[in-house]
Amino acid sequence: MIIVQNLPVPLDRRVWLECQALIARGYRVSVICPKGPGDPARQTIDGVDIFKYAPAAEAEGFLGFAWEFAYSWVRTAWLSLMVWRRRPFDIIQACNPPDTYWLLALLWRVRGVKFVFDHHDLNPELFISRFGQPTGIAQRLQFRALRWLERRSFRTAERVISTNESYRAIAMRRGGRRPGHVTVVRSGPDTRRMRPIHPAHPRPAEGIDLAYLGIMGPQDGVDQVLLVMDELVHRRGRTNVTATLLGFGDCLEDLKTQSTRLGLDDHVTFTGRVDRVAIAEYLSRADIGLCPDLKTPLNDLSTMNKTMEYMAYGLPAVSFDLVETRVSGGDCLLYAPSGDIQAFADAVEKLIDDPELRVRLGRQGRERVSTELDWRPQAEAYVAVYDEVSGFSRPGPAVPVDGENPVEDAQGRRYVDLGDADEFDRFLRERRAS
């Protein structure tokens, strides 16, 4: 049974890939998560039983977050009883934030249920990134509570799964875990399926489209995209540049207001929540990906999924210079100092004015993500944790093999022929069908 609080499933792409890996290797999987707009309370998708509850109202301040965590915990605990009555489970996996589900795992331990902690976020660093170093008594108490909850998550778990080496080091240093009990499973894309298609609606031939994909929270820096667009359109005269912002979050309405205030509504499109079908369309037709996450204690050590997803679609990208983003992107991205809008806009302009650079970085990014960062070896490492904890093991790949080189996706859209170097280069230059 997998617990997720901050995103619905299968919208949480990492968790969905984990579910599919477990199913492929013979495990039975149930998920408890909040509902997205229009989601049913219960559904089964590709063999995964998903139980959903109505999310809490948007939280504001410490009391708001405390209420959200308590509400979600109680709803999850109640649904765990429903899952158990339908199909008893042997292992609970909790994905943070928040670091509260160790207590539920502890309660289920009397039934022999084991606990795996899938460490997605650094909540103490998130606190500092959003509110600064704690100063007053109340802030210090809140920060200490977060550190205590984090330690309990680490120490209650039979095994810890970390998204990168930075997180693994924290699990050992702050959580006191032995190296053999902490496994790195990066959030790489399944590049057999996440690959460029010939878009049904390519951008105008004379235009340039920038793309942002991800959550829109206070720590995600999406407002920096609007500042860059303001610089490009109003100060540098790049009136042919548009930006498509894919996703949702606490800041979405504020971002729309900011876009209007900056006079960018004719240049910026907010899509809201998108599924993988829409992601393939938008990222295949965009020219440049944007990684606007500012250098904070959280962002510097976190792996940004969007970086690798841009690379999977052969999309060159610009990022603020972060430690783990360089680990993912290497030399396939252009980097700017954190918060330097001028430098970020300079890097975007460099890509706008040099189509061959876009081709080269797009090709290098696709090669890097498919050979070094692909989900398939990560899936094997992930399932190996479960095999060790459960004692169950069934041979076979953790990622289903459904043909290495399909011509079309499930929607009938034609994939770009990655084996034809000339055609791939032409596509990266034009982002449209021949």
C-alpha positions as CSV (number, residue, x, y, z in Angstrom):
1,M,0.0,0.0,0.0
2,I,1.5,3.3,-1.2
3,I,0.6,6.6,0.5
4,V,0.9,9.9,-1.3
5,Q,-0.5,13.2,0.1
6,N,0.8,16.0,-2.1
7,L,-0.4,14.8,-5.6
8,P,-3.1,12.5,-7.0
9,V,-2.0,9.3,-8.7
10,P,-1.3,8.7,-11.6
11,L,-0.5,12.4,-11.9
12,D,2.5,11.8,-9.6
13,R,4.6,10.3,-12.4
14,R,7.4,8.9,-10.1
15,V,4.9,7.0,-7.9
16,W,3.0,5.8,-11.0
17,L,6.2,4.4,-12.5
18,E,6.9,2.7,-9.1
19,C,3.4,1.1,-9.1
20,Q,3.9,-0.2,-12.6
21,A,7.3,-1.6,-11.7
22,L,5.8,-3.5,-8.8
23,I,2.9,-4.8,-10.8
24,A,5.3,-6.0,-13.5
25,R,7.2,-8.1,-11.0
26,G,4.1,-9.7,-9.5
27,Y,3.3,-7.5,-6.5
28,R,-0.3,-6.3,-5.8
29,V,-0.5,-2.6,-5.3
30,S,-3.0,-0.2,-3.7
31,V,-2.6,3.5,-3.5
32,I,-4.1,6.1,-1.1
33,C,-4.0,9.7,-2.3
34,P,-6.0,12.9,-2.6
35,K,-8.5,13.4,-5.4
36,G,-7.7,15.6,-8.3
37,P,-10.5,17.6,-10.1
38,G,-13.2,15.2,-11.3
39,D,-11.5,12.1,-9.9
40,P,-13.6,9.3,-8.5
41,A,-13.2,8.0,-5.0
42,R,-12.0,4.7,-6.1
43,Q,-10.6,3.4,-9.4
44,T,-8.4,0.6,-10.8
45,I,-5.9,1.6,-13.5
46,D,-3.5,-0.9,-15.1
47,G,-4.0,-3.3,-12.1
48,V,-3.4,-0.6,-9.4
49,D,-6.2,-0.1,-7.0
50,I,-6.5,3.6,-6.1
51,F,-8.4,5.0,-3.1
52,K,-8.9,8.7,-3.0
53,Y,-10.2,11.3,-0.5
54,A,-11.3,14.9,-1.0
55,P,-8.2,17.1,-0.3
56,A,-8.2,19.6,2.5
57,A,-8.7,23.2,1.8
58,E,-5.6,25.2,0.8
59,A,-3.4,25.7,3.8
60,E,-2.2,29.1,5.1
61,G,0.2,29.5,8.0
62,F,1.2,27.0,10.7
63,L,-2.3,26.2,11.9
64,G,-3.5,25.7,8.3
65,F,-0.7,23.2,7.5
66,A,-1.3,21.4,10.8
67,W,-5.0,21.0,10.0
68,E,-4.1,19.8,6.5
69,F,-1.7,17.2,7.8
70,A,-4.1,16.0,10.5
71,Y,-7.1,15.8,8.1
72,S,-5.1,13.9,5.5
73,W,-3.6,11.6,8.1
74,V,-7.1,10.6,9.4
75,R,-8.6,10.2,6.0
76,T,-5.6,8.0,4.9
77,A,-5.8,5.9,8.1
78,W,-9.5,5.3,7.5
79,L,-8.9,4.3,3.9
80,S,-6.1,2.0,5.0
81,L,-8.7,0.0,6.9
82,M,-10.8,-0.2,3.7
83,V,-7.8,-1.4,1.7
84,W,-7.0,-4.0,4.4
85,R,-10.5,-5.4,4.4
86,R,-10.4,-5.7,0.6
87,R,-6.8,-7.1,0.4
88,P,-4.4,-7.3,3.3
89,F,-1.1,-5.7,2.6
90,D,2.4,-6.7,3.8
91,I,4.3,-3.4,3.2
92,I,3.4,0.3,3.5
93,Q,5.3,2.8,1.4
94,A,4.9,6.5,2.5
95,C,6.0,9.2,0.2
96,N,6.7,12.6,1.9
97,P,5.7,15.4,2.3
98,P,4.6,15.3,5.1
99,D,6.7,13.2,7.4
100,T,3.8,12.0,9.4
101,Y,2.9,8.5,8.1
102,W,5.5,6.7,10.1
103,L,3.0,6.7,12.9
104,L,0.4,5.0,10.8
105,A,3.1,2.4,9.8
106,L,3.9,1.9,13.4
107,L,0.2,1.2,14.2
108,W,0.1,-1.3,11.3
109,R,3.3,-3.0,12.6
110,V,1.2,-5.0,15.1
111,R,-0.2,-6.8,12.0
112,G,3.3,-7.6,10.7
113,V,3.3,-4.8,8.1
114,K,6.7,-3.4,7.2
115,F,7.5,0.2,6.3
116,V,9.4,1.6,3.4
117,F,10.0,5.4,3.3
118,D,10.2,6.9,-0.2
119,H,12.0,10.2,0.6
120,H,10.8,12.8,-1.9
121,D,11.3,16.1,-0.1
122,L,13.5,17.7,2.6
123,N,10.9,19.3,4.8
124,P,13.3,21.2,7.1
125,E,15.0,22.7,4.1
126,L,11.6,23.5,2.6
127,F,10.7,25.4,5.8
128,I,14.0,27.5,5.5
129,S,13.4,28.0,1.8
130,R,9.9,29.4,2.4
131,F,10.3,31.2,5.7
132,G,14.0,31.8,6.2
133,Q,16.1,30.7,9.2
134,P,13.8,30.2,12.2
135,T,14.1,33.2,14.6
136,G,11.3,33.5,17.1
137,I,10.3,30.8,19.6
138,A,7.3,29.7,17.5
139,Q,9.4,29.2,14.4
140,R,12.1,27.4,16.2
141,L,9.5,25.0,17.7
142,Q,8.0,24.4,14.3
143,F,11.4,23.7,12.8
144,R,12.4,21.3,15.5
145,A,9.1,19.5,15.1
146,L,9.9,19.0,11.4
147,R,13.3,17.7,12.2
148,W,11.8,15.3,14.8
149,L,9.2,14.0,12.3
150,E,11.8,13.5,9.7
151,R,13.9,11.5,12.1
152,R,10.9,9.3,13.0
153,S,10.3,8.6,9.4
154,F,13.9,7.6,8.8
155,R,14.1,5.4,12.0
156,T,10.7,3.7,11.7
157,A,11.4,2.5,8.2
158,E,12.9,-0.9,7.4
159,R,14.4,0.7,4.3
160,V,14.7,4.2,2.9
161,I,14.5,5.1,-0.8
162,S,16.3,8.4,-1.7
163,T,15.9,10.3,-4.9
164,N,19.5,11.2,-5.2
165,E,22.9,11.0,-3.4
166,S,22.3,14.3,-1.6
167,Y,19.1,12.9,0.0
168,R,20.9,9.6,0.7
169,A,23.6,11.5,2.6
170,I,21.0,13.2,4.7
171,A,19.2,9.9,5.5
172,M,22.5,8.6,6.9
173,R,23.6,11.8,8.6
174,R,20.3,13.1,10.1
175,G,18.4,9.8,10.1
176,G,21.2,7.7,11.5
177,R,20.7,5.0,8.8
178,R,23.3,2.5,7.7
179,P,24.4,2.8,4.0
180,G,23.0,-0.6,3.2
181,H,19.5,0.4,4.3
182,V,19.4,3.5,2.0
183,T,18.9,3.0,-1.7
184,V,19.1,5.7,-4.4
185,V,16.2,5.5,-6.9
186,R,16.3,8.5,-9.2
187,S,13.1,9.8,-10.8
188,G,14.2,9.2,-14.4
189,P,11.7,9.1,-17.2
190,D,10.8,5.9,-19.1
191,T,12.4,7.1,-22.3
192,R,10.8,4.4,-24.4
193,R,7.5,6.1,-23.8
194,M,8.5,9.6,-23.0
195,R,9.9,10.6,-26.4
196,P,9.1,13.3,-29.0
197,I,6.1,13.0,-31.2
198,H,5.2,14.9,-34.3
199,P,2.9,17.5,-32.6
200,A,-0.7,17.9,-33.9
201,H,-0.5,21.7,-33.3
202,P,3.1,22.9,-33.9
203,R,3.9,26.5,-32.9
204,P,4.0,29.1,-35.8
205,A,7.1,28.7,-37.9
206,E,8.3,32.3,-37.1
207,G,7.6,32.0,-33.3
208,I,9.6,30.6,-30.4
209,D,7.7,28.8,-27.6
210,L,9.2,28.4,-24.1
211,A,7.8,25.7,-21.8
212,Y,7.6,25.2,-18.0
213,L,6.4,21.9,-16.6
214,G,5.8,21.3,-13.0
215,I,4.2,22.3,-9.7
216,M,3.5,26.0,-9.1
217,G,4.2,26.5,-5.4
218,P,6.1,29.3,-3.6
219,Q,9.4,27.4,-3.7
220,D,9.2,26.6,-7.5
221,G,10.2,30.0,-8.8
222,V,7.6,30.1,-11.6
223,D,7.3,33.9,-11.1
224,Q,10.8,34.0,-12.4
225,V,9.5,32.8,-15.8
226,L,7.2,35.8,-16.0
227,L,10.0,38.2,-15.1
228,V,12.1,36.6,-17.9
229,M,9.2,36.9,-20.3
230,D,8.8,40.5,-19.3
231,E,12.5,41.1,-20.1
232,L,12.4,39.3,-23.4
233,V,9.1,40.8,-24.7
234,H,9.0,44.3,-23.3
235,R,12.6,45.2,-22.9
236,R,14.3,43.3,-25.7
237,G,11.5,43.3,-28.3
238,R,11.1,39.6,-28.6
239,T,7.5,39.8,-29.5
240,N,7.5,36.5,-31.3
241,V,8.2,34.6,-28.0
242,T,5.5,32.8,-26.1
243,A,5.6,30.7,-22.9
244,T,3.3,27.8,-22.1
245,L,3.2,27.0,-18.3
246,L,2.0,23.4,-17.7
247,G,0.8,22.5,-14.2
248,F,-1.0,23.8,-11.2
249,G,-0.3,24.6,-7.5
250,D,-0.9,27.1,-4.7
251,C,0.5,30.0,-6.7
252,L,-1.4,29.5,-10.0
253,E,-3.9,32.3,-9.5
254,D,-1.2,34.7,-8.2
255,L,0.8,33.9,-11.3
256,K,-2.1,34.6,-13.6
257,T,-2.5,38.0,-11.8
258,Q,1.2,38.7,-12.2
259,S,1.0,37.9,-15.9
260,T,-1.8,40.4,-16.4
261,R,-0.1,43.1,-14.4
262,L,3.0,42.6,-16.6
263,G,1.0,42.8,-19.8
264,L,1.9,39.3,-20.8
265,D,-1.5,37.7,-21.3
266,D,-1.0,37.6,-25.1
267,H,2.3,35.8,-24.6
268,V,1.8,33.4,-21.7
269,T,-0.6,30.4,-21.6
270,F,-1.5,28.6,-18.4
271,T,-2.8,25.1,-19.1
272,G,-3.6,24.0,-15.6
273,R,-3.3,20.3,-14.8
274,V,-2.0,18.2,-17.7
275,D,-1.7,14.4,-18.3
276,R,1.1,12.6,-20.1
277,V,-0.8,12.8,-23.4
278,A,-0.8,16.6,-23.2
279,I,2.7,16.8,-21.9
280,A,4.0,14.9,-25.0
281,E,2.2,17.4,-27.3
282,Y,3.4,20.5,-25.5
283,L,7.0,19.4,-25.0
284,S,7.3,18.1,-28.5
285,R,6.3,21.4,-30.0
286,A,8.2,23.8,-27.6
287,D,11.6,25.2,-28.5
288,I,13.2,25.8,-25.0
289,G,12.5,24.4,-21.6
290,L,12.7,26.5,-18.4
291,C,13.9,25.5,-15.0
292,P,13.3,28.6,-12.8
293,D,13.8,27.0,-9.4
294,L,15.9,29.5,-7.3
295,K,19.0,28.3,-5.3
296,T,17.6,27.5,-1.9
297,P,18.5,24.8,0.7
298,L,15.7,22.6,-0.7
299,N,16.1,23.2,-4.5
300,D,19.9,23.0,-4.5
301,L,19.8,19.3,-3.2
302,S,16.6,18.2,-5.0
303,T,16.3,16.4,-8.4
304,M,14.0,18.3,-10.7
305,N,11.9,15.9,-12.8
306,K,11.2,18.5,-15.4
307,T,14.9,18.8,-16.2
308,M,15.0,15.1,-17.3
309,E,11.6,15.3,-19.0
310,Y,12.7,18.2,-21.2
311,M,15.8,16.1,-22.1
312,A,13.6,13.1,-22.9
313,Y,11.8,15.2,-25.5
314,G,15.0,16.6,-27.0
315,L,14.2,20.0,-25.6
316,P,17.2,22.3,-24.8
317,A,16.7,24.1,-21.5
318,V,17.9,27.0,-19.3
319,S,18.2,26.6,-15.6
320,F,19.4,28.5,-12.6
321,D,22.6,26.9,-11.4
322,L,21.8,24.2,-8.8
323,V,23.9,21.3,-7.5
324,E,21.6,18.4,-8.3
325,T,20.3,20.0,-11.6
326,R,23.9,19.9,-12.8
327,V,24.1,16.2,-11.8
328,S,21.0,15.6,-14.0
329,G,21.7,18.0,-16.9
330,G,25.4,18.0,-17.1
331,D,26.5,19.9,-20.2
332,C,23.2,19.5,-21.9
333,L,21.7,22.7,-20.3
334,L,22.6,26.3,-20.1
335,Y,22.9,27.8,-16.6
336,A,22.5,31.2,-15.1
337,P,23.3,32.5,-11.6
338,S,20.3,32.1,-9.3
339,G,17.9,35.0,-9.5
340,D,19.8,36.7,-12.3
341,I,17.0,37.5,-14.7
342,Q,19.3,39.3,-17.2
343,A,21.6,36.3,-17.4
344,F,18.7,33.8,-17.7
345,A,17.2,35.9,-20.5
346,D,20.7,36.0,-22.2
347,A,20.8,32.2,-22.2
348,V,17.3,32.0,-23.6
349,E,18.2,34.5,-26.3
350,K,21.4,32.5,-27.1
351,L,19.2,29.5,-27.8
352,I,16.7,31.6,-29.8
353,D,19.4,33.0,-32.1
354,D,21.3,29.7,-32.6
355,P,19.1,26.9,-33.9
356,E,22.1,24.6,-34.3
357,L,22.9,25.0,-30.6
358,R,19.3,24.0,-29.9
359,V,19.8,20.9,-32.1
360,R,23.0,20.0,-30.4
361,L,21.8,20.4,-26.8
362,G,18.5,18.6,-27.6
363,R,20.3,15.7,-29.1
364,Q,22.8,15.5,-26.3
365,G,20.1,15.7,-23.7
366,R,18.1,12.9,-25.3
367,E,21.2,10.7,-25.4
368,R,22.1,11.5,-21.8
369,V,18.7,10.8,-20.4
370,S,18.2,7.6,-22.4
371,T,21.6,6.1,-21.6
372,E,22.4,7.4,-18.1
373,L,19.1,8.6,-16.4
374,D,16.4,6.2,-17.8
375,W,13.9,4.8,-15.4
376,R,14.5,1.1,-16.3
377,P,17.7,0.6,-14.1
378,Q,16.1,2.7,-11.4
379,A,13.0,0.4,-11.5
380,E,15.2,-2.6,-10.9
381,A,16.9,-0.9,-7.9
382,Y,13.4,0.1,-6.6
383,V,11.9,-3.4,-6.9
384,A,15.1,-4.9,-5.3
385,V,14.3,-3.0,-2.1
386,Y,10.9,-4.7,-2.0
387,D,12.3,-8.1,-2.8
388,E,14.7,-7.7,0.1
389,V,12.0,-6.5,2.6
390,S,9.4,-9.0,1.6
391,G,11.4,-12.0,0.7
392,F,9.3,-12.3,-2.5
393,S,11.0,-12.4,-5.9
394,R,9.8,-13.1,-9.4
395,P,12.1,-13.0,-12.4
396,G,11.5,-10.6,-15.2
397,P,11.9,-7.0,-16.1
398,A,10.6,-4.3,-13.7
399,V,9.5,-2.2,-16.8
400,P,7.2,-4.1,-19.1
401,V,8.7,-4.7,-22.6
402,D,6.2,-3.7,-25.2
403,G,8.4,-3.1,-28.2
404,E,11.6,-1.0,-28.2
405,N,10.8,1.1,-31.3
406,P,7.1,1.7,-31.6
407,V,6.0,3.9,-34.6
408,E,3.0,5.5,-32.8
409,D,1.9,6.2,-29.3
410,A,-1.3,4.9,-27.8
411,Q,-3.2,7.9,-29.2
412,G,-2.0,7.2,-32.7
413,R,0.5,10.1,-32.8
414,R,3.6,9.4,-34.8
415,Y,6.9,9.2,-32.9
416,V,9.9,11.0,-34.3
417,D,12.4,8.5,-35.8
418,L,15.3,8.8,-33.3
419,G,17.3,6.3,-35.4
420,D,17.4,8.6,-38.4
421,A,20.0,11.2,-37.3
422,D,19.1,13.7,-40.1
423,E,15.4,13.5,-39.5
424,F,15.9,13.9,-35.7
425,D,18.1,16.9,-36.2
426,R,15.5,18.4,-38.6
427,F,12.8,17.9,-36.0
428,L,14.8,19.5,-33.2
429,R,15.4,22.5,-35.5
430,E,11.7,22.9,-36.6
431,R,9.7,21.0,-33.9
432,R,7.1,19.9,-36.5
433,A,6.4,17.1,-38.9
434,S,8.3,17.0,-42.2
